[in-house]
């Protein structure tokens, strides 16, 4: 039988520091609209241990992930390759996680970052100490509050907008955890959508739709229930509303997501599962220099980019993590090609940037412009992730 433990902690910065997610937002944040949080889930069966950390941040650098895994391993004994460090890719949070541990961080960010990672260690320890036998259930729903953002503009160029005819994964998946008496302990929500309902004009700290959705669910399910939110394959997917500083619209996205999630929690039947397995790997893909515009152009090779991939399985529920922003088409293909109920978690165990379809490089646009990866890597990456997931059955 699988055992699970959960913990949650507030990670709202106490003093104004720069925000993350938009390069043209230069000033520190000016207030807090809603507090942000991080969560930890510990799983164990026999000698297998898995730890999942979720956070209402934009992401975590490779350097910070490695540092955090070392700290957690020292405190808990959980192997580093069994630790999944994720972020909801919230663009309304503090600029901590895109920075390493170097001394030239912007004012206040270094202190916040050190406090943050100490807190993530704390909840990891608490989650392990909280472990008890659980029942687990999975449900899949649909939420159409996300949309392909690669729109064609007046000169024929691709830019950030809304493309109703573009590919978009509308799956909203939940995993429900109860104790053996059926009391709800935690819910994991996965939805493929950028955390960009809040835009560059917003200078208030917010969890954006992921954080606000979680709070809406806690209001109904109870403060003791831990709600964890991860981002699916959504490199080219935005919320239907925003990006802007209109919190009525931001909350509309959160309400829609939380409403679907609540319906799924209600209908979900949690059962005892008896198999926990986990694997991790890394792959290297030829890198490229950033394009000088969004127009299609020849990519100039530059170095090699490491992508971390990892997955764990609870019964037929599979959670696959990717250290980058994955195009929705690739995520949809991986889910079709893998057994069981596969959930894609992006921004997991590092920040490798955009993982684009080969076709997008021929079209141009923001994502291929700033991607660190050379075109031609789509199938190799997709196959590597599928093979990793399939290896959970070996």
VENBELTA-V295956 format. One record per pair of residues at least 4 apart in sequence whose ideal C-beta (glycine too) atoms are under 8 Angstrom apart, sorted by the first residue. I is the first residue (numbers start at 1). GAP is how many residues later the second one is. If there is no record, write none. Layout:
I;GAP + I;GAP
//
This chain:
1;44 + 1;132 + 1;271 + 1;272 + 1;273 + 2;41 + 2;42 + 2;43 + 2;131 + 2;132 + 2;134 + 2;270 + 2;271 + 2;272 + 2;273 + 2;274 + 2;312 + 3;40 + 3;41 + 3;42 + 3;128 + 3;129 + 3;130 + 3;131 + 4;37 + 4;38 + 4;39 + 4;40 + 4;127 + 4;128 + 4;130 + 4;132 + 4;173 + 4;181 + 4;182 + 5;36 + 5;37 + 5;121 + 5;122 + 5;123 + 5;124 + 5;125 + 5;126 + 5;127 + 6;33 + 6;34 + 6;35 + 6;36 + 6;121 + 6;124 + 6;171 + 6;179 + 6;180 + 6;220 + 7;32 + 7;33 + 7;115 + 7;116 + 7;117 + 7;119 + 7;120 + 7;123 + 7;219 + 8;29 + 8;30 + 8;31 + 8;32 + 8;115 + 8;218 + 9;28 + 9;29 + 9;30 + 9;110 + 9;113 + 9;114 + 10;25 + 10;26 + 10;27 + 11;25 + 11;26 + 11;27 + 11;44 + 11;45 + 11;46 + 11;105 + 11;108 + 12;20 + 12;23 + 12;24 + 12;193 + 13;4 + 13;16 + 13;81 + 13;83 + 13;95 + 13;99 + 13;192 + 15;93 + 16;12 + 16;13 + 16;14 + 16;92 + 17;11 + 17;12 + 17;77 + 17;78 + 17;79 + 17;89 + 17;90 + 17;91 + 17;92 + 17;95 + 18;7 + 18;8 + 18;9 + 18;10 + 18;11 + 18;76 + 18;77 + 18;88 + 18;91 + 19;6 + 19;9 + 19;10 + 19;73 + 19;74 + 19;75 + 19;76 + 19;184 + 19;186 + 20;37 + 20;38 + 20;71 + 20;73 + 20;74 + 20;75 + 20;76 + 20;77 + 20;78 + 21;4 + 21;37 + 21;69 + 21;70 + 21;71 + 21;72 + 21;174 + 21;175 + 21;179 + 22;69 + 22;177 + 22;178 + 24;176 + 25;175 + 25;178 + 27;176 + 28;79 + 28;80 + 29;65 + 29;174 + 29;175 + 29;176 + 30;173 + 30;174 + 31;172 + 31;173 + 31;174 + 32;172 + 32;173 + 32;174 + 33;59 + 33;171 + 33;172 + 33;173 + 33;214 + 34;171 + 34;172 + 34;173 + 34;177 + 34;178 + 34;181 + 35;170 + 35;172 + 36;19 + 36;20 + 36;21 + 36;54 + 36;57 + 36;169 + 36;170 + 36;171 + 36;175 + 37;18 + 37;19 + 37;170 + 37;174 + 37;177 + 38;15 + 38;16 + 38;17 + 38;18 + 38;19 + 38;78 + 38;81 + 38;82 + 38;85 + 39;14 + 39;15 + 39;16 + 39;84 + 39;187 + 39;188 + 39;189 + 40;11 + 40;12 + 40;13 + 40;14 + 40;80 + 40;83 + 40;84 + 40;86 + 40;87 + 41;10 + 41;11 + 41;12 + 41;13 + 41;86 + 41;136 + 41;145 + 41;147 + 41;185 + 41;187 + 42;7 + 42;8 + 42;9 + 42;36 + 42;82 + 42;85 + 42;86 + 42;88 + 42;89 + 43;5 + 43;6 + 43;7 + 43;8 + 43;9 + 43;233 + 43;269 + 43;271 + 44;4 + 44;5 + 44;6 + 44;84 + 44;87 + 44;232 + 45;229 + 45;230 + 45;231 + 48;34 + 48;228 + 48;229 + 48;230 + 49;28 + 49;29 + 49;30 + 49;33 + 49;79 + 50;28 + 50;32 + 50;33 + 50;34 + 50;226 + 50;228 + 50;262 + 51;21 + 51;25 + 51;27 + 51;31 + 51;32 + 51;33 + 51;73 + 51;76 + 51;77 + 52;32 + 52;34 + 52;176 + 52;267 + 53;15 + 53;30 + 53;31 + 53;32 + 53;33 + 53;67 + 53;70 + 53;71 + 54;32 + 54;33 + 54;34 + 54;134 + 54;174 + 54;175 + 54;176 + 55;5 + 55;31 + 55;32 + 55;33 + 55;42 + 55;65 + 56;31 + 56;32 + 56;34 + 56;37 + 56;151 + 56;152 + 56;154 + 56;155 + 56;158 + 56;173 + 57;30 + 57;31 + 57;33 + 57;36 + 57;37 + 57;39 + 57;40 + 58;29 + 58;31 + 58;32 + 58;33 + 58;35 + 58;37 + 58;39 + 58;40 + 58;137 + 58;289 + 59;28 + 59;30 + 59;38 + 59;39 + 59;288 + 59;292 + 60;4 + 60;5 + 60;8 + 60;25 + 60;27 + 60;37 + 60;287 + 60;289 + 60;290 + 60;291 + 61;4 + 61;36 + 61;37 + 61;38 + 61;39 + 61;289 + 61;290 + 62;4 + 62;244 + 62;246 + 62;261 + 62;288 + 62;289 + 62;290 + 63;4 + 63;37 + 63;38 + 64;4 + 64;33 + 64;36 + 64;37 + 64;49 + 64;53 + 65;4 + 65;20 + 65;243 + 65;258 + 65;284 + 65;285 + 66;4 + 66;14 + 67;4 + 67;34 + 67;50 + 68;4 + 68;15 + 68;17 + 68;49 + 68;52 + 68;53 + 69;4 + 69;11 + 69;14 + 69;16 + 70;4 + 70;10 + 71;4 + 71;46 + 71;47 + 71;50 + 72;4 + 72;6 + 72;8 + 72;11 + 72;48 + 72;49 + 72;52 + 73;4 + 73;5 + 73;6 + 73;7 + 73;10 + 75;46 + 75;49 + 75;50 + 76;48 + 76;49 + 76;52 + 78;4 + 78;5 + 78;46 + 78;50 + 79;4 + 81;197 + 81;199 + 81;229 + 82;196 + 82;198 + 82;230 + 83;266 + 84;226 + 84;228 + 84;235 + 84;237 + 84;261 + 84;264 + 84;265 + 85;35 + 85;263 + 85;264 + 86;144 + 86;145 + 86;235 + 86;259 + 86;261 + 86;262 + 86;263 + 87;10 + 87;144 + 87;260 + 88;107 + 88;119 + 88;120 + 88;122 + 88;123 + 88;141 + 88;142 + 88;143 + 88;259 + 89;105 + 89;106 + 89;121 + 89;142 + 89;145 + 89;236 + 89;257 + 89;258 + 90;105 + 90;116 + 90;117 + 90;118 + 90;120 + 90;121 + 91;103 + 91;104 + 91;105 + 91;107 + 91;108 + 91;117 + 91;152 + 92;103 + 92;106 + 92;110 + 92;112 + 92;113 + 92;114 + 92;115 + 92;116 + 93;112 + 93;113 + 93;114 + 93;115 + 94;15 + 94;18 + 94;111 + 95;4 + 95;11 + 95;14 + 96;13 + 96;16 + 96;17 + 96;20 + 97;16 + 97;19 + 97;254 + 98;253 + 99;6 + 99;7 + 99;10 + 99;11 + 99;14 + 101;9 + 101;12 + 103;7 + 105;4 + 105;5 + 105;8 + 108;4 + 109;4 + 110;4 + 111;4 + 112;4 + 113;4 + 114;4 + 115;4 + 116;4 + 117;4 + 118;4 + 119;4 + 120;4 + 121;4 + 122;4 + 123;4 + 124;4 + 125;4 + 126;4 + 127;4 + 132;47 + 133;46 + 133;47 + 133;139 + 134;43 + 134;44 + 134;45 + 134;46 + 134;51 + 134;136 + 135;42 + 135;43 + 135;44 + 135;45 + 135;47 + 135;135 + 135;136 + 135;137 + 135;138 + 136;39 + 136;40 + 136;41 + 136;134 + 136;135 + 136;136 + 136;137 + 136;178 + 136;179 + 136;181 + 137;38 + 137;39 + 137;41 + 137;131 + 137;132 + 137;133 + 137;134 + 138;35 + 138;36 + 138;37 + 138;38 + 138;130 + 138;178 + 138;179 + 138;203 + 139;34 + 139;35 + 139;37 + 139;125 + 139;126 + 139;128 + 139;129 + 140;31 + 140;32 + 140;33 + 140;124 + 140;201 + 141;30 + 141;31 + 141;32 + 141;33 + 141;119 + 141;120 + 141;122 + 141;123 + 142;28 + 142;29 + 142;30 + 142;118 + 143;27 + 143;29 + 143;48 + 143;113 + 143;114 + 143;117 + 144;26 + 144;96 + 145;48 + 145;94 + 145;95 + 145;96 + 145;107 + 145;108 + 145;111 + 145;112 + 146;22 + 146;23 + 146;24 + 146;45 + 146;46 + 146;47 + 146;88 + 146;91 + 146;92 + 146;93 + 146;94 + 147;15 + 147;16 + 147;17 + 147;19 + 147;21 + 147;90 + 147;91 + 147;92 + 147;93 + 148;14 + 148;15 + 148;16 + 148;17 + 148;18 + 148;19 + 148;20 + 148;88 + 148;89 + 148;180 + 149;11 + 149;12 + 149;13 + 149;14 + 149;17 + 149;45 + 149;87 + 149;88 + 149;89 + 150;8 + 150;10 + 150;11 + 150;13 + 150;16 + 150;86 + 150;210 + 150;213 + 150;215 + 150;217 + 151;7 + 151;8 + 151;9 + 151;10 + 151;11 + 151;12 + 152;4 + 152;5 + 152;6 + 152;11 + 153;4 + 153;5 + 153;6 + 153;8 + 157;137 + 157;138 + 157;207 + 157;208 + 158;136 + 158;205 + 158;206 + 158;207 + 158;208 + 159;135 + 159;206 + 159;207 + 160;78 + 160;206 + 162;76 + 162;78 + 166;70 + 167;69 + 167;161 + 167;162 + 167;165 + 168;24 + 168;69 + 168;160 + 169;23 + 169;63 + 169;64 + 169;65 + 169;68 + 169;159 + 169;162 + 169;163 + 171;20 + 171;21 + 171;61 + 171;164 + 172;17 + 172;18 + 172;19 + 172;85 + 172;88 + 172;89 + 172;92 + 173;16 + 173;17 + 173;18 + 173;59 + 173;91 + 173;168 + 173;170 + 174;13 + 174;14 + 174;15 + 174;16 + 174;87 + 174;90 + 174;91 + 174;94 + 175;12 + 175;13 + 175;139 + 175;142 + 175;168 + 176;8 + 176;10 + 176;11 + 176;89 + 176;92 + 176;94 + 177;7 + 177;8 + 177;9 + 177;10 + 177;11 + 177;93 + 178;4 + 178;5 + 178;6 + 178;7 + 178;92 + 179;4 + 179;6 + 180;92 + 182;88 + 184;37 + 184;38 + 184;41 + 184;81 + 185;40 + 185;41 + 186;39 + 186;40 + 186;41 + 186;42 + 187;30 + 187;34 + 187;38 + 187;39 + 187;40 + 187;41 + 187;74 + 187;78 + 188;40 + 188;41 + 188;42 + 189;24 + 189;25 + 189;28 + 189;38 + 189;39 + 189;40 + 189;41 + 189;68 + 189;72 + 190;39 + 190;40 + 190;41 + 190;42 + 190;153 + 190;154 + 190;155 + 191;19 + 191;38 + 191;40 + 191;41 + 191;66 + 192;39 + 192;40 + 192;41 + 192;42 + 192;45 + 192;136 + 192;139 + 192;152 + 193;16 + 193;38 + 193;39 + 193;41 + 193;44 + 193;45 + 193;46 + 193;60 + 193;64 + 194;37 + 194;40 + 194;43 + 194;44 + 194;45 + 195;13 + 195;14 + 195;15 + 195;36 + 196;12 + 196;42 + 196;43 + 196;46 + 196;47 + 197;11 + 197;12 + 197;42 + 197;44 + 197;45 + 197;46 + 197;47 + 197;52 + 197;53 + 197;56 + 197;57 + 198;4 + 198;8 + 198;10 + 198;44 + 198;45 + 198;46 + 198;47 + 198;49 + 198;52 + 199;43 + 199;44 + 199;45 + 199;46 + 200;43 + 201;43 + 201;44 + 202;4 + 202;42 + 202;43 + 203;42 + 204;41 + 206;5 + 206;6 + 206;41 + 206;44 + 207;4 + 207;5 + 207;7 + 207;8 + 208;4 + 208;42 + 208;46 + 209;4 + 209;30 + 209;41 + 209;44 + 209;45 + 209;48 + 210;4 + 210;19 + 210;21 + 210;44 + 211;4 + 211;18 + 212;4 + 212;38 + 212;39 + 212;42 + 212;46 + 213;4 + 213;14 + 213;16 + 213;41 + 213;42 + 213;44 + 213;45 + 213;48 + 214;4 + 214;13 + 214;14 + 214;15 + 214;44 + 215;4 + 215;12 + 216;4 + 216;38 + 216;39 + 216;42 + 217;4 + 217;8 + 217;10 + 217;41 + 217;44 + 217;45 + 217;48 + 218;4 + 218;5 + 218;7 + 218;9 + 220;42 + 221;4 + 221;6 + 221;41 + 221;44 + 230;113 + 230;115 + 230;116 + 230;117 + 230;118 + 231;114 + 231;115 + 231;116 + 232;96 + 232;99 + 232;111 + 232;112 + 232;113 + 232;114 + 233;4 + 233;89 + 233;93 + 233;94 + 233;95 + 233;97 + 233;98 + 233;99 + 233;101 + 233;111 + 233;113 + 234;91 + 234;92 + 234;94 + 234;97 + 234;112 + 235;89 + 235;90 + 235;91 + 235;92 + 235;93 + 235;111 + 235;119 + 235;120 + 235;121 + 235;132 + 236;91 + 236;92 + 236;124 + 236;131 + 237;91 + 238;4 + 238;5 + 239;4 + 239;14 + 240;13 + 241;5 + 241;8 + 241;9 + 241;11 + 241;12 + 242;4 + 242;7 + 242;8 + 242;11 + 244;5 + 244;6 + 246;4 + 247;4 + 248;4 + 249;4 + 250;4 + 251;4 + 252;4 + 253;4 + 254;4 + 255;4 + 256;4 + 257;4 + 258;4 + 259;4 + 260;4 + 261;4 + 262;4 + 263;4 + 264;4 + 273;41 + 273;42 + 273;44 + 274;41 + 275;38 + 275;39 + 275;40 + 276;36 + 276;37 + 276;38 + 277;35 + 277;36 + 277;115 + 278;32 + 278;33 + 278;34 + 278;35 + 278;114 + 279;31 + 279;32 + 279;33 + 279;109 + 279;112 + 279;113 + 280;28 + 280;29 + 280;30 + 280;31 + 280;69 + 281;27 + 281;28 + 281;29 + 281;103 + 281;107 + 282;24 + 282;25 + 282;26 + 282;27 + 283;23 + 283;24 + 283;26 + 283;97 + 283;98 + 283;101 + 284;20 + 284;21 + 284;22 + 284;23 + 285;19 + 285;20 + 285;22 + 285;88 + 285;89 + 285;92 + 285;95 + 285;96 + 286;15 + 286;18 + 286;19 + 286;87 + 286;88 + 286;91 + 287;14 + 287;15 + 287;16 + 287;17 + 287;18 + 287;85 + 287;86 + 287;87 + 288;11 + 288;12 + 288;13 + 288;14 + 288;83 + 288;84 + 288;85 + 288;86 + 288;87 + 289;10 + 289;11 + 289;12 + 289;13 + 290;79 + 290;80 + 290;82 + 291;4 + 291;6 + 291;8 + 291;77 + 291;78 + 291;79 + 292;5 + 293;4 + 293;76 + 294;70 + 294;71 + 294;72 + 294;75 + 295;69 + 296;65 + 296;66 + 296;67 + 296;68 + 296;72 + 297;67 + 299;62 + 299;75 + 299;76 + 301;73 + 305;47 + 305;48 + 305;67 + 305;68 + 306;17 + 306;44 + 306;46 + 307;15 + 307;16 + 307;17 + 307;45 + 307;48 + 307;74 + 308;13 + 308;14 + 308;15 + 308;40 + 308;41 + 308;42 + 308;44 + 309;11 + 309;12 + 309;13 + 309;14 + 309;75 + 309;76 + 309;79 + 310;10 + 310;11 + 310;38 + 310;39 + 310;78 + 311;7 + 311;8 + 311;9 + 311;10 + 311;77 + 311;78 + 311;81 + 312;6 + 312;7 + 312;80 + 313;4 + 313;5 + 313;6 + 313;27 + 313;79 + 315;25 + 316;23 + 316;24 + 316;25 + 317;23 + 317;24 + 317;26 + 318;20 + 318;21 + 318;22 + 318;23 + 318;24 + 318;25 + 318;71 + 318;74 + 319;23 + 319;24 + 319;26 + 320;14 + 320;18 + 320;22 + 320;23 + 320;24 + 320;25 + 320;65 + 320;68 + 320;69 + 321;24 + 321;25 + 321;27 + 321;28 + 322;4 + 322;22 + 322;23 + 322;24 + 322;26 + 322;33 + 322;63 + 323;24 + 323;25 + 323;26 + 323;27 + 323;28 + 323;29 + 324;22 + 324;23 + 324;26 + 324;27 + 324;28 + 324;29 + 324;30 + 324;31 + 325;21 + 325;22 + 325;28 + 325;29 + 325;30 + 325;42 + 326;4 + 326;5 + 326;18 + 326;20 + 326;29 + 327;4 + 327;27 + 327;28 + 327;29 + 327;30 + 327;33 + 327;40 + 328;4 + 329;4 + 329;28 + 330;4 + 330;25 + 330;27 + 330;48 + 330;51 + 330;52 + 331;4 + 331;13 + 331;15 + 332;4 + 333;4 + 333;49 + 334;4 + 334;8 + 334;10 + 334;48 + 334;51 + 334;52 + 334;55 + 335;7 + 335;9 + 337;45 + 337;49 + 338;4 + 338;48 + 338;51 + 338;52 + 339;50 + 339;51 + 339;54 + 342;47 + 347;4 + 352;20 + 352;21 + 353;17 + 353;18 + 353;19 + 353;20 + 354;13 + 354;14 + 354;16 + 354;17 + 354;18 + 354;19 + 355;16 + 355;18 + 355;22 + 355;23 + 355;26 + 356;4 + 356;5 + 356;11 + 356;12 + 356;15 + 356;17 + 356;19 + 356;22 + 357;21 + 358;4 + 358;17 + 358;18 + 358;19 + 358;20 + 358;21 + 359;4 + 360;4 + 360;5 + 360;7 + 360;8 + 361;7 + 361;14 + 363;5 + 364;4 + 364;5 + 365;4 + 366;4 + 367;4 + 368;7 + 373;4 + 377;4 + 378;4 + 379;4 + 380;4 + 381;4 + 382;4 + 383;4 + 384;4 + 385;4 + 386;4 + 387;4 + 388;4 + 390;4
//
